């Protein structure tokens, strides 16, 4: 039994408690649009259930009678600047306008569109309304008279978005692969459209100071232009799917976006040029189709196809603490020989480079690959980083500047799965889907040695011997192959169990042993001279994705699809520690050169750094702190377990992936949660003793 307060602190961003301020439920269909009132106290939401609801953002209750459109699904809404009327675009093409001072009165209808109205926007003075439709037109209406003032029909496709400039001069509309600009008073084009290359424009907005125009695109990017010059400012990348909504904060310093990737992101426009812009504010269970900043900039409302309206805490002091973690599976981690850098590759198509002393990123995520980065490696001198991707390229990066070095290396079809530098840094090897190993001269970027080396199956793992003369490879075949690099001669084949895939290979520091891991769930240590197995590492319950020796050869670290990192005695195969904390498959592990820590990367999108001494002490049972049980036993149905598997503390589902334990000294992620006991924390086998201890301290 434990008593006393348990504190929960968050860093970066979090989607439970720390970031999610309120959930509004009541709609019976997809919520398609949200809009704050000017005072920030009220929030409107429109839904495909043919209703508009007005919410009190402080209580979460509905503040006005339900607004209904006679079974016409609502696709877009806008609140008038004076907050006295609300407009809604519907699936039939009608635009409905309610007088909010008398919400029970019959609404006004503006008729003219022949297809669905996807976006509506008021003019700054509230006298006009613009509507964008699937009929390829934008129409401008005089609200009081209910008359159409102009129709802009030159769009090449359906118009998904419309916005009015704050000075009332310009109207922006998004259609096909361009943003179109029009003069509000005449309805005539205001120059040539702003091209968006290969992305369909799904959302547009002006900054309140009328200096910037933003567009969210189907290619998952956001483009910004200078309104006065029409010159592009920057392109923002961070989402992985189409962006359905963008909106500037009232001070213009931030931008919020909602995407088909189910996330809401906050962008710091002060750092747009450096790329340090995107902070994950939160995520929904379905696609996010609309976002809206509160006037004070402290909250963001999002509308989702899951039928909910979520209000997120966007407080600047916490939002700008971006941890620059990966947003998708981490496939590979590597540590430089001097222990100064940790490099990672991810499904988010980026390469992360982090200072291993401060754990801060050296620069923003390195981007350029067009598919997942499956493997990364660092040269012995720490000057070059290699990244191998399923986009059929290997890229070299300058580890000091983050710049791309030369053109991408190509040669494999079907994507690269493995990459490694030779110890002398002169060669770079890669393995791929097409059953070959390519070897390049790093300085000339040309084929070297007997490249390519042919394998009998897909190559998932490769490793150079410490003297650089041999290369070992394994994959979907029936053996681990050992080649002499210069001649290309296959000098050894270590037979593996039929039907099992080799996913990881590593030489020992002496070159006398090879360590392998794969789908048979067991780590194997092979004697290079005899080809015999000397040690088997049994303990994982799923495929073993990564297995490595420590630099002194005394320890082995393994990571598995069971989500656990194991530490082993390399000589005997005895299991020394089990590290729990990752919420999904552990794809890669790497020892720090000093042997005091091990780094792991996971499909839960996080990287963890573990203290080996603390992990071994915990596994030996020397620690009685219940919170330390997180790393030794993991969670059972969300519960932290005690020494006898008793239930100690329940952890909300949204916290579990980012939960930190004492053995995990560093958690690299887009968010982080730390649970700590209060000053009064009693534990033991006897409930009464714990109760009495609590009584004595109060």
C-alpha positions as CSV (number, residue, x, y, z in Angstrom):
1,X,0.0,0.0,0.0
2,X,1.2,3.5,-0.8
3,X,0.0,6.8,0.4
4,X,0.9,10.4,-0.3
5,X,0.5,12.6,-3.4
6,X,1.7,11.5,-6.8
7,X,2.7,14.4,-9.0
8,X,2.6,14.3,-12.8
9,X,4.6,16.7,-14.9
10,X,4.7,17.1,-18.6
11,X,7.3,18.5,-21.0
12,X,6.9,19.4,-24.7
13,X,3.3,18.6,-25.5
14,X,0.8,16.1,-24.1
15,X,-2.6,15.0,-25.1
16,X,-4.1,14.1,-21.8
17,X,-4.7,16.6,-19.0
18,X,-1.7,18.9,-19.7
19,X,-2.8,19.8,-23.2
20,X,-6.4,18.6,-23.6
21,X,-8.4,21.2,-21.7
22,X,-11.9,20.1,-22.6
23,X,-13.9,17.7,-24.7
24,X,-17.2,18.8,-26.1
25,X,-19.7,16.0,-27.1
26,X,-23.2,16.1,-28.4
27,X,-23.0,16.1,-32.2
28,X,-24.2,12.8,-33.8
29,X,-22.2,13.1,-36.9
30,X,-18.8,14.3,-38.2
31,X,-17.9,17.7,-36.7
32,X,-16.8,19.7,-39.8
33,X,-16.0,23.2,-38.6
34,X,-15.3,25.2,-35.4
35,X,-15.1,28.9,-34.9
36,X,-14.4,31.1,-31.8
37,X,-16.5,34.1,-31.0
38,X,-14.5,37.4,-30.7
39,X,-14.7,37.4,-26.9
40,X,-13.4,33.9,-26.7
41,X,-16.1,32.9,-24.2
42,X,-18.2,31.1,-26.9
43,X,-17.3,28.5,-29.5
44,X,-19.4,27.4,-32.4
45,X,-19.3,23.9,-34.1
46,X,-21.0,22.7,-37.2
47,X,-21.7,19.0,-38.0
48,X,-22.9,16.7,-40.7
49,X,-25.8,16.0,-38.3
50,X,-27.3,19.2,-39.7
51,X,-26.8,21.2,-36.6
52,X,-24.7,24.1,-35.3
53,X,-24.0,24.1,-31.5
54,X,-22.8,27.1,-29.5
55,X,-20.7,26.2,-26.5
56,X,-19.6,28.0,-23.3
57,X,-15.9,27.4,-23.3
58,X,-15.6,27.8,-19.5
59,X,-18.3,25.3,-18.5
60,X,-18.5,23.1,-21.6
61,X,-22.3,23.5,-21.7
62,X,-24.3,24.6,-24.6
63,X,-24.9,28.3,-24.4
64,X,-27.7,28.8,-27.0
65,X,-30.5,26.8,-28.5
66,X,-29.5,24.3,-31.1
67,X,-29.3,25.8,-34.7
68,X,-30.7,23.4,-37.3
69,X,-30.6,23.2,-41.1
70,X,-33.5,21.0,-41.9
71,X,-31.4,17.8,-42.5
72,X,-28.9,19.6,-44.6
73,X,-25.4,18.6,-43.4
74,X,-23.3,21.5,-42.2
75,X,-19.8,21.6,-43.9
76,X,-18.5,25.0,-42.8
77,X,-19.3,27.8,-40.4
78,X,-18.1,31.4,-39.6
79,X,-19.0,33.8,-36.8
80,X,-19.6,37.5,-37.7
81,X,-17.0,40.0,-36.3
82,X,-19.7,41.6,-34.1
83,X,-20.8,38.1,-32.9
84,X,-24.5,38.8,-33.8
85,X,-24.8,36.4,-36.6
86,X,-23.5,33.0,-37.8
87,X,-23.2,31.6,-41.3
88,X,-23.1,27.9,-42.3
89,X,-22.3,26.3,-45.7
90,X,-24.2,23.1,-46.3
91,X,-24.0,20.0,-48.5
92,X,-26.9,21.1,-50.8
93,X,-25.2,24.4,-51.7
94,X,-27.3,26.6,-49.5
95,X,-25.8,29.2,-47.1
96,X,-27.7,29.6,-43.8
97,X,-27.4,32.7,-41.6
98,X,-28.8,32.9,-38.1
99,X,-29.4,36.1,-36.1
100,X,-27.8,35.1,-32.8
101,X,-29.6,37.9,-30.9
102,X,-32.8,36.0,-31.8
103,X,-31.7,32.4,-32.4
104,X,-35.2,31.0,-32.5
105,X,-36.1,33.1,-35.5
106,X,-36.1,31.4,-38.9
107,X,-32.6,31.7,-40.5
108,X,-31.9,33.5,-43.7
109,X,-30.9,31.4,-46.7
110,X,-28.6,32.5,-49.6
111,X,-29.2,30.4,-52.7
112,X,-27.0,30.3,-55.8
113,X,-24.5,27.5,-55.5
114,X,-25.3,24.2,-57.2
115,X,-23.0,22.0,-55.1
116,X,-21.7,21.8,-51.6
117,X,-20.4,24.9,-49.8
118,X,-17.0,24.0,-48.3
119,X,-16.0,27.3,-46.8
120,X,-17.6,30.6,-45.7
121,X,-16.0,33.8,-44.5
122,X,-17.3,37.2,-43.2
123,X,-15.8,40.5,-44.3
124,X,-14.1,42.5,-41.5
125,X,-17.2,44.9,-41.3
126,X,-19.6,42.0,-41.2
127,X,-21.6,43.3,-44.1
128,X,-20.5,40.8,-46.7
129,X,-20.1,37.0,-46.8
130,X,-17.9,34.9,-49.1
131,X,-18.8,31.3,-49.9
132,X,-16.7,28.7,-51.7
133,X,-18.3,25.7,-53.4
134,X,-17.7,22.4,-55.2
135,X,-19.4,24.1,-58.2
136,X,-16.0,25.8,-58.9
137,X,-17.1,29.2,-57.8
138,X,-16.8,31.7,-55.0
139,X,-19.7,34.0,-54.4
140,X,-19.8,37.3,-52.5
141,X,-23.1,38.2,-50.8
142,X,-24.6,41.4,-49.3
143,X,-25.9,39.9,-46.1
144,X,-28.6,42.4,-45.1
145,X,-30.2,42.4,-48.6
146,X,-29.5,38.7,-49.2
147,X,-28.2,39.5,-52.6
148,X,-25.3,38.1,-54.6
149,X,-22.7,40.9,-55.4
150,X,-20.4,38.9,-57.6
151,X,-19.4,35.3,-58.6
152,X,-15.8,34.3,-59.3
153,X,-16.2,31.3,-61.6
154,X,-12.8,30.9,-63.1
155,X,-11.5,28.2,-60.8
156,X,-10.3,25.0,-62.4
157,X,-11.8,22.7,-59.8
158,X,-14.0,22.7,-56.7
159,X,-13.1,25.5,-54.3
160,X,-12.2,24.1,-50.9
161,X,-11.4,27.3,-49.0
162,X,-12.0,31.0,-48.9
163,X,-10.7,33.9,-46.6
164,X,-11.1,37.7,-46.5
165,X,-8.1,39.9,-45.8
166,X,-8.4,41.9,-42.6
167,X,-8.5,45.2,-44.5
168,X,-11.4,43.9,-46.6
169,X,-9.6,44.5,-49.9
170,X,-8.7,41.0,-51.0
171,X,-10.4,37.6,-51.0
172,X,-8.3,34.4,-51.3
173,X,-9.6,31.2,-52.5
174,X,-8.1,27.7,-52.8
175,X,-8.7,25.6,-55.8
176,X,-6.6,22.9,-57.5
177,X,-2.9,23.6,-57.1
178,X,-3.1,27.4,-56.5
179,X,-4.3,30.2,-54.3
180,X,-6.4,32.7,-56.2
181,X,-6.7,36.3,-55.2
182,X,-9.6,38.6,-56.0
183,X,-10.7,42.2,-55.3
184,X,-13.7,42.2,-53.0
185,X,-15.2,45.3,-54.4
186,X,-15.2,44.2,-58.1
187,X,-14.8,40.4,-57.9
188,X,-12.0,40.7,-60.4
189,X,-8.6,38.8,-60.2
190,X,-5.9,40.6,-58.1
191,X,-3.0,39.3,-60.1
192,X,-2.0,35.8,-61.1
193,X,-2.7,32.8,-58.9
194,X,-0.1,31.7,-56.4
195,X,1.2,28.3,-57.5
196,X,1.4,25.4,-55.0
197,X,3.1,22.8,-57.3
198,X,1.8,19.3,-56.5
199,X,-0.5,20.1,-53.6
200,X,-4.3,20.8,-53.8
201,X,-5.2,23.8,-51.7
202,X,-7.5,22.7,-48.9
203,X,-7.4,25.7,-46.5
204,X,-6.4,29.4,-46.6
205,X,-6.1,32.2,-44.1
206,X,-4.7,35.8,-43.7
207,X,-2.7,37.0,-40.6
208,X,-4.6,39.6,-38.7
209,X,-1.9,42.3,-39.6
210,X,-2.5,41.5,-43.2
211,X,1.2,40.7,-44.0
212,X,1.0,36.9,-44.4
213,X,-1.2,34.4,-46.3
214,X,-1.1,30.7,-45.4
215,X,-2.4,27.7,-47.3
216,X,-2.7,24.1,-46.1
217,X,-2.2,21.6,-48.9
218,X,-3.0,18.0,-49.8
219,X,0.8,17.2,-50.0
220,X,1.0,17.7,-46.2
221,X,2.8,21.0,-46.4
222,X,1.9,24.6,-45.4
223,X,2.9,27.5,-47.7
224,X,3.3,31.1,-46.6
225,X,3.4,34.2,-48.8
226,X,4.0,37.9,-48.2
227,X,0.7,39.5,-49.0
228,X,2.1,42.8,-50.3
229,X,4.8,41.3,-52.7
230,X,3.1,37.9,-53.3
231,X,6.6,36.4,-52.7
232,X,6.8,33.0,-51.0
233,X,8.1,33.2,-47.4
234,X,8.6,29.5,-46.5
235,X,7.1,26.0,-46.7
236,X,6.4,24.3,-43.4
237,X,6.7,20.5,-43.1
238,X,5.6,18.4,-40.1
239,X,2.3,16.7,-41.0
240,X,2.2,13.5,-42.9
241,X,-1.2,13.8,-44.6
242,X,-3.4,16.5,-46.2
243,X,-3.9,19.7,-44.1
244,X,-7.6,20.6,-43.9
245,X,-7.4,23.7,-41.8
246,X,-4.9,26.5,-40.9
247,X,-5.4,29.6,-38.8
248,X,-3.1,32.4,-37.5
249,X,-3.0,33.4,-33.9
250,X,-4.3,37.0,-33.4
251,X,-0.8,38.3,-32.8
252,X,0.4,36.5,-36.0
253,X,3.3,34.8,-34.2
254,X,1.8,31.3,-34.4
255,X,-0.1,29.2,-36.8
256,X,-2.2,26.2,-36.0
257,X,-3.1,23.4,-38.4
258,X,-5.3,20.3,-38.5
259,X,-4.6,17.4,-40.7
260,X,-5.8,14.1,-42.0
261,X,-3.0,12.5,-40.0
262,X,-5.3,13.1,-37.0
263,X,-3.0,15.7,-35.3
264,X,-3.2,19.3,-34.4
265,X,0.2,21.2,-34.7
266,X,1.3,24.6,-33.5
267,X,3.9,26.5,-35.5
268,X,6.2,29.1,-34.2
269,X,6.6,31.5,-37.1
270,X,9.6,33.3,-35.5
271,X,11.7,30.2,-36.2
272,X,10.2,29.3,-39.6
273,X,13.5,29.8,-41.4
274,X,15.4,27.5,-39.1
275,X,12.8,24.7,-39.4
276,X,12.3,24.6,-35.6
277,X,8.6,25.3,-36.0
278,X,6.3,22.4,-35.4
279,X,5.0,21.3,-32.0
280,X,2.5,18.5,-31.7
281,X,-0.4,20.0,-29.7
282,X,-2.6,16.9,-29.7
283,X,-4.2,14.1,-31.6
284,X,-7.7,12.9,-32.3
285,X,-9.0,9.4,-33.1
286,X,-10.1,10.5,-36.6
287,X,-9.0,13.2,-39.1
288,X,-8.9,16.8,-38.0
289,X,-10.8,19.0,-40.4
290,X,-11.0,22.3,-38.7
291,X,-9.0,24.3,-36.1
292,X,-9.6,27.7,-34.5
293,X,-7.4,29.9,-32.2
294,X,-9.1,31.5,-29.2
295,X,-8.7,35.4,-29.4
296,X,-6.2,35.4,-26.5
297,X,-4.1,32.7,-28.2
298,X,-4.2,30.4,-25.2
299,X,-6.5,27.7,-26.6
300,X,-7.1,25.9,-29.8
301,X,-10.3,24.2,-30.7
302,X,-10.3,21.3,-33.2
303,X,-13.1,19.5,-35.0
304,X,-12.8,15.9,-36.0
305,X,-14.7,13.2,-37.8
306,X,-14.9,11.3,-34.5
307,X,-17.8,13.6,-33.6
308,X,-16.0,15.6,-30.9
309,X,-14.8,19.1,-30.4
310,X,-11.5,19.2,-28.5
311,X,-10.1,22.3,-26.8
312,X,-6.3,22.3,-26.4
313,X,-4.2,24.3,-24.0
314,X,-1.8,26.2,-26.4
315,X,-0.1,28.2,-23.6
316,X,3.1,29.6,-25.1
317,X,5.4,29.0,-22.2
318,X,5.0,25.2,-22.5
319,X,4.3,24.9,-26.2
320,X,7.6,26.3,-27.3
321,X,9.5,23.6,-25.4
322,X,9.7,21.4,-28.4
323,X,11.6,18.2,-27.7
324,X,12.1,17.6,-31.4
325,X,11.4,14.0,-31.3
326,X,10.3,11.8,-34.2
327,X,6.6,11.7,-35.0
328,X,6.6,8.1,-36.2
329,X,8.4,4.7,-35.7
330,X,12.1,5.0,-34.9
331,X,13.9,2.3,-36.9
332,X,17.5,2.9,-36.1
333,X,19.8,4.5,-33.5
334,X,23.6,5.0,-33.7
335,X,26.1,6.5,-31.3
336,X,29.3,8.2,-32.4
337,X,32.6,6.6,-31.3
338,X,33.4,9.5,-29.0
339,X,29.9,9.3,-27.5
340,X,29.1,12.9,-28.6
341,X,26.2,12.2,-31.0
342,X,23.1,10.1,-31.1
343,X,21.6,9.7,-34.6
344,X,18.2,8.2,-35.4
345,X,16.2,7.3,-38.5
346,X,12.4,7.2,-38.6
347,X,9.3,6.4,-40.5
348,X,8.7,10.1,-40.6
349,X,11.4,10.2,-43.3
350,X,13.8,12.2,-41.2
351,X,17.2,11.8,-39.5
352,X,17.6,13.1,-36.0
353,X,21.0,14.3,-34.7
354,X,21.4,15.0,-31.0
355,X,24.2,16.1,-28.7
356,X,24.6,13.1,-26.3
357,X,25.8,15.4,-23.5
358,X,22.9,17.8,-23.4
359,X,20.4,15.6,-25.3
360,X,19.4,18.7,-27.3
361,X,19.2,18.5,-31.1
362,X,22.2,19.8,-33.0
363,X,19.9,21.1,-35.7
364,X,16.3,20.4,-36.8
365,X,15.5,16.9,-38.2
366,X,17.3,16.3,-41.4
367,X,14.8,15.9,-44.2
368,X,15.2,14.9,-47.9
369,X,14.2,11.2,-48.0
370,X,10.8,10.5,-49.5
371,X,10.2,7.3,-47.6
372,X,11.0,5.8,-44.2
373,X,14.6,5.9,-43.0
374,X,15.4,2.4,-42.1
375,X,19.0,2.6,-41.0
376,X,21.6,5.1,-39.9
377,X,25.4,5.0,-39.2
378,X,28.1,7.4,-38.1
379,X,31.7,7.3,-39.4
380,X,34.4,6.5,-36.9
381,X,35.6,10.2,-36.8
382,X,32.1,11.5,-36.3
383,X,32.2,13.7,-39.4
384,X,29.7,11.8,-41.6
385,X,26.3,10.4,-41.1
386,X,24.8,7.8,-43.5
387,X,21.0,7.2,-43.8
388,X,19.5,4.4,-45.8
389,X,15.9,4.6,-46.9
390,X,13.1,2.7,-48.6
391,X,13.2,5.4,-51.3
392,X,16.1,3.5,-52.9
393,X,18.8,6.0,-51.8
394,X,21.5,6.3,-49.2
395,X,22.3,9.9,-48.2
396,X,25.4,11.3,-46.6
397,X,25.2,14.2,-44.2
398,X,27.8,16.5,-42.6
399,X,27.5,15.7,-38.9
400,X,28.7,19.2,-37.9
401,X,26.4,21.3,-40.2
402,X,23.5,18.9,-41.1
403,X,24.1,19.7,-44.8
404,X,23.7,17.0,-47.4
405,X,27.0,15.8,-48.8
406,X,26.8,15.3,-52.5
407,X,24.0,13.6,-54.4
408,X,22.2,10.6,-52.9
409,X,23.8,7.2,-53.6
410,X,21.6,4.9,-55.6
411,X,21.8,1.4,-57.0
412,X,19.4,-0.8,-55.1
413,X,15.8,-1.4,-56.2
414,X,13.2,-2.0,-53.5
415,X,14.8,0.2,-50.8
416,X,17.8,0.0,-48.4
417,X,17.5,-1.9,-45.1
418,X,21.0,-1.6,-43.7
419,X,24.0,0.7,-43.9
420,X,27.5,0.7,-42.3
421,X,30.8,2.5,-42.5
422,X,34.1,0.6,-42.5
423,X,36.3,1.2,-39.4
424,X,38.8,3.2,-41.6
425,X,35.9,5.3,-42.9
426,X,37.0,4.7,-46.5
427,X,34.1,2.4,-47.4
428,X,30.3,2.5,-47.0
429,X,28.2,-0.7,-47.4
430,X,24.4,-1.1,-47.8
431,X,22.0,-4.0,-48.0
432,X,18.7,-4.1,-49.6
433,X,15.6,-5.8,-50.9
434,X,17.2,-6.9,-54.2
435,X,19.5,-9.4,-52.5
436,X,22.8,-7.5,-52.9
437,X,25.3,-5.6,-50.8
438,X,26.7,-2.5,-52.4
439,X,30.1,-1.1,-51.3
440,X,31.1,2.5,-52.1
441,X,34.3,4.4,-51.8
442,X,33.3,7.3,-49.5
443,X,35.7,9.8,-51.1
444,X,34.8,9.1,-54.7
445,X,31.3,7.8,-54.2
446,X,32.1,5.1,-56.7
447,X,31.8,1.3,-56.4
448,X,34.7,-0.2,-54.4
449,X,36.1,-3.7,-53.8
450,X,34.1,-6.5,-55.3
451,X,30.8,-4.6,-55.1
452,X,28.1,-5.7,-55.5
453,X,28.1,-8.8,-53.3
454,X,25.3,-11.2,-54.1
455,X,23.2,-12.8,-51.4
456,X,20.6,-15.5,-51.5
457,X,17.8,-13.4,-50.0
458,X,16.8,-9.9,-48.9
459,X,19.6,-8.3,-46.8
460,X,18.4,-6.8,-43.5
461,X,21.6,-6.5,-41.6
462,X,25.3,-5.9,-42.3
463,X,28.5,-5.4,-40.2
464,X,32.2,-4.7,-40.9
465,X,34.8,-6.7,-39.0
466,X,37.0,-4.4,-36.7
467,X,39.9,-4.7,-39.1
468,X,37.7,-3.7,-42.1
469,X,38.6,-6.8,-44.1
470,X,35.4,-8.8,-43.7
471,X,31.7,-8.0,-44.0
472,X,28.9,-10.1,-42.5
473,X,25.4,-10.0,-43.7
474,X,22.1,-11.7,-43.0
475,X,18.4,-11.5,-43.9
476,X,15.8,-13.8,-45.2
477,X,18.1,-16.6,-46.3
478,X,19.2,-19.7,-44.6
479,X,22.6,-18.5,-43.4
480,X,24.8,-15.6,-42.2
481,X,27.3,-14.9,-44.9
482,X,30.9,-13.7,-44.4
483,X,32.7,-12.1,-47.3
484,X,36.3,-11.0,-48.0
485,X,35.6,-7.4,-49.1
486,X,38.4,-6.9,-51.7
487,X,37.9,-10.2,-53.5
488,X,34.2,-10.7,-52.9
489,X,34.9,-14.3,-51.9
490,X,32.3,-15.8,-49.6
491,X,34.6,-17.4,-47.0
492,X,32.0,-18.7,-44.5
493,X,28.3,-19.4,-44.1
494,X,26.8,-19.9,-40.7
495,X,23.6,-21.9,-41.1
496,X,20.5,-20.5,-39.4
497,X,17.2,-22.1,-38.6
498,X,15.0,-22.6,-41.7
499,X,12.2,-20.1,-41.9
500,X,13.7,-17.6,-39.6
501,X,14.9,-14.1,-40.7
502,X,18.1,-12.4,-39.5
503,X,17.3,-8.8,-38.5
504,X,20.5,-7.8,-36.8
505,X,24.3,-8.6,-37.0
506,X,27.3,-7.2,-35.1
507,X,31.0,-8.1,-34.7
508,X,32.6,-8.2,-31.3
509,X,35.4,-5.7,-30.7
510,X,38.0,-8.5,-31.1
511,X,36.4,-9.7,-34.4
512,X,36.4,-13.2,-33.0
513,X,32.6,-13.4,-32.6
514,X,29.5,-12.4,-34.5
515,X,26.2,-11.6,-32.8
516,X,22.9,-12.1,-34.6
517,X,19.2,-11.6,-33.8
518,X,16.1,-12.4,-35.7
519,X,12.6,-13.8,-35.9
520,X,13.4,-16.9,-33.8
521,X,13.4,-14.6,-30.8
522,X,16.9,-15.7,-29.7
523,X,20.2,-13.9,-29.9
524,X,23.1,-16.1,-31.1
525,X,26.8,-15.6,-30.6
526,X,28.9,-17.3,-33.3
527,X,32.6,-18.2,-33.2
528,X,34.0,-16.7,-36.4
529,X,36.8,-19.3,-36.8
530,X,34.6,-22.4,-36.4
531,X,31.2,-21.1,-37.3
532,X,29.8,-22.7,-34.2
533,X,27.3,-21.1,-31.8
534,X,28.9,-20.4,-28.5
535,X,26.1,-18.6,-26.6
536,X,22.3,-18.4,-27.0
537,X,20.4,-15.5,-25.5
538,X,16.9,-16.7,-24.6
539,X,14.3,-14.4,-22.9
540,X,12.5,-12.3,-25.6
541,X,9.0,-13.4,-26.5
542,X,9.0,-11.8,-30.0
543,X,11.3,-11.1,-32.9
544,X,14.7,-9.8,-31.9
545,X,15.3,-6.7,-34.1
546,X,18.6,-5.5,-32.7
547,X,21.5,-7.0,-30.9
548,X,24.9,-5.3,-30.1
549,X,28.1,-5.8,-28.1
550,X,29.3,-3.2,-25.7
551,X,32.6,-1.6,-26.7
552,X,34.5,-3.8,-24.1
553,X,32.7,-6.9,-25.3
554,X,31.5,-7.8,-21.8
555,X,27.8,-6.9,-22.3
556,X,25.2,-7.6,-25.0
557,X,22.1,-5.4,-25.5
558,X,19.0,-6.6,-27.4
559,X,15.7,-5.0,-28.4
560,X,12.6,-6.9,-29.5
561,X,9.1,-6.7,-30.8
562,X,8.0,-7.5,-27.3
563,X,8.9,-3.9,-26.4
564,X,11.7,-4.9,-24.0
565,X,15.4,-4.1,-23.9
566,X,17.5,-6.9,-22.3
567,X,21.0,-6.8,-21.0
568,X,23.1,-9.9,-21.1
569,X,26.5,-11.2,-19.9
570,X,28.3,-11.8,-23.2
571,X,30.4,-14.7,-22.0
572,X,27.7,-16.7,-20.3
573,X,24.5,-15.5,-21.9
574,X,23.0,-14.8,-18.4
575,X,20.3,-12.2,-18.4
576,X,21.4,-9.2,-16.3
577,X,18.5,-6.7,-16.7
578,X,15.1,-6.2,-18.4
579,X,14.2,-2.6,-19.3
580,X,10.5,-1.9,-19.7
581,X,9.1,1.4,-20.9
582,X,8.6,1.4,-24.6
583,X,5.0,1.2,-25.7
584,X,5.8,-0.8,-28.9
585,X,8.4,-2.8,-30.7
586,X,12.1,-1.9,-29.9
587,X,13.7,-1.6,-33.3
588,X,17.3,-0.6,-32.5
589,X,19.7,-0.5,-29.6
590,X,23.2,0.9,-29.2
591,X,25.7,1.2,-26.4
592,X,27.3,4.4,-25.4
593,X,31.1,4.1,-25.7
594,X,31.7,4.4,-22.0
595,X,29.5,1.4,-21.4
596,X,27.4,3.2,-18.8
597,X,24.3,3.6,-20.9
598,X,22.4,1.9,-23.7
599,X,20.2,3.7,-26.2
600,X,17.0,2.3,-27.7
601,X,14.7,3.4,-30.5
602,X,11.1,2.1,-30.8
603,X,8.0,2.0,-33.0
604,X,6.4,4.1,-30.3
605,X,8.3,7.0,-31.9
606,X,10.5,7.5,-28.8
607,X,14.2,7.1,-28.0
608,X,15.3,6.1,-24.5
609,X,18.6,6.3,-22.8
610,X,19.0,3.8,-19.9
611,X,21.5,3.8,-17.1
612,X,23.0,0.3,-17.0
613,X,24.1,0.2,-13.4
614,X,20.7,1.4,-12.2
615,X,19.0,-1.2,-14.4
616,X,21.1,-4.0,-13.0
617,X,20.5,-2.9,-9.4
618,X,16.8,-2.8,-10.0
619,X,16.8,-6.2,-11.6
620,X,18.7,-7.7,-8.7
621,X,15.9,-6.5,-6.4
622,X,17.9,-4.1,-4.4
623,X,15.5,-1.2,-4.9
624,X,12.1,-1.0,-3.2
625,X,10.8,2.2,-4.8
626,X,7.5,1.2,-6.5
627,X,7.9,3.8,-9.2
628,X,11.1,1.9,-10.3
629,X,9.0,-1.1,-11.0
630,X,8.0,0.6,-14.2
631,X,11.3,-0.3,-15.9
632,X,11.6,-3.8,-14.3
633,X,8.1,-5.1,-14.8
634,X,6.4,-2.7,-17.1
635,X,2.7,-1.9,-16.8
636,X,-0.1,-4.4,-16.5
637,X,-3.3,-3.1,-18.0
638,X,-2.0,0.4,-17.2
639,X,-1.0,-0.4,-13.5
640,X,2.4,0.0,-12.0
641,X,3.1,-3.2,-10.1
642,X,4.8,-3.6,-6.7
643,X,7.4,-6.2,-5.7
644,X,4.7,-8.9,-5.3
645,X,2.8,-7.8,-8.4
646,X,0.3,-5.8,-6.3
647,X,-1.4,-2.9,-8.1
648,X,0.3,0.4,-7.1
649,X,-0.6,3.2,-9.4
650,X,-2.8,3.4,-12.5
651,X,-1.5,5.4,-15.4
652,X,-3.8,7.0,-18.0
653,X,-3.5,5.4,-21.5
654,X,-2.2,8.7,-23.1
655,X,0.6,8.9,-20.6
656,X,2.0,5.3,-21.0
657,X,4.1,5.7,-24.1
658,X,5.9,8.8,-22.6
659,X,6.2,7.5,-19.1
660,X,9.7,8.0,-17.6
661,X,11.3,5.8,-15.0
662,X,14.4,6.2,-12.9
663,X,16.5,3.8,-15.0
664,X,15.6,5.8,-18.1
665,X,17.8,8.8,-17.7
666,X,16.6,10.5,-21.0
667,X,13.4,10.2,-23.0
668,X,13.5,11.8,-26.4
669,X,10.0,12.3,-27.8
670,X,7.6,15.0,-28.8
671,X,6.2,14.9,-25.3
672,X,7.3,13.6,-21.9
673,X,5.6,12.6,-18.7
674,X,7.4,12.1,-15.4
675,X,5.6,10.5,-12.4
676,X,7.1,11.2,-9.0
677,X,6.0,10.3,-5.4
678,X,5.3,13.2,-3.0
679,X,7.4,13.8,0.1
680,X,5.1,11.4,2.0
681,X,5.4,8.0,0.3
682,X,5.0,4.8,2.3
683,X,5.2,1.3,0.9
684,X,5.4,-2.2,2.3
685,X,3.7,-5.5,2.7
686,X,1.5,-4.6,5.7
687,X,-1.4,-2.1,5.0
688,X,-1.7,-1.2,8.7
689,X,2.0,-0.3,9.0
690,X,1.7,2.0,6.0
691,X,-1.4,3.6,7.5
692,X,0.4,4.2,10.8
693,X,3.4,5.6,9.1
694,X,1.1,8.0,7.3
695,X,-0.6,9.0,10.5
696,X,2.7,9.7,12.2
697,X,3.8,12.2,9.5
698,X,0.6,14.2,9.4
